[in-house]
Amino acid sequence: MRITKSYLTDLTYQLTGAAIEVHKTLGPGLLESLYHKCLKHELSLRGIEFVSELIVPVEYKGLDVETELRCDLFIENILTVELKSVKKIKPIHEAQLLTYMNLLQSPKGVIINFNVINLYNEGQKTYVSELFRDLPD
């Protein structure tokens, strides 16, 4: 399958729909780990392939560097997802996602914060890398 901007946009839409379903069912303010487990189940129900708690590989001059970097969800090997249940997304959370996107060569990433009233309007933030701009429409 050829990855396009429209395919990645649709995949992001599907992720958002799954997250909204989890948020609608559980409500805001619970532990991130609970949302994570439920979102994995929701993605599976929708037939969306993903890896959970992916150890992000780091290579430095031929050395595989062991790290504690774990990406919450890596969807279909192109979409990086970081889950939170916090009062407010902070710059460190954005830096975390951008680091994962860079190391995984991911064209798009999403932070989902479940500790909000309206997930669609205030609980998600999408980021694109230079790789996204290079994808065909």
Secondary structure, 3 states (H helix, E strand, C coil): CCCCHHHHHHHHHHHHHHHHHHHHHHCCCCCHHHHHHHHHHHHHHCCCCEEEEEECCEEECCEEECCCCEEEEEECCCEEEEEECCCCCCHHHHHHHHHHHHHHCCCEEEEEECCCCCHHHHCEEEEECHHHHCCCC
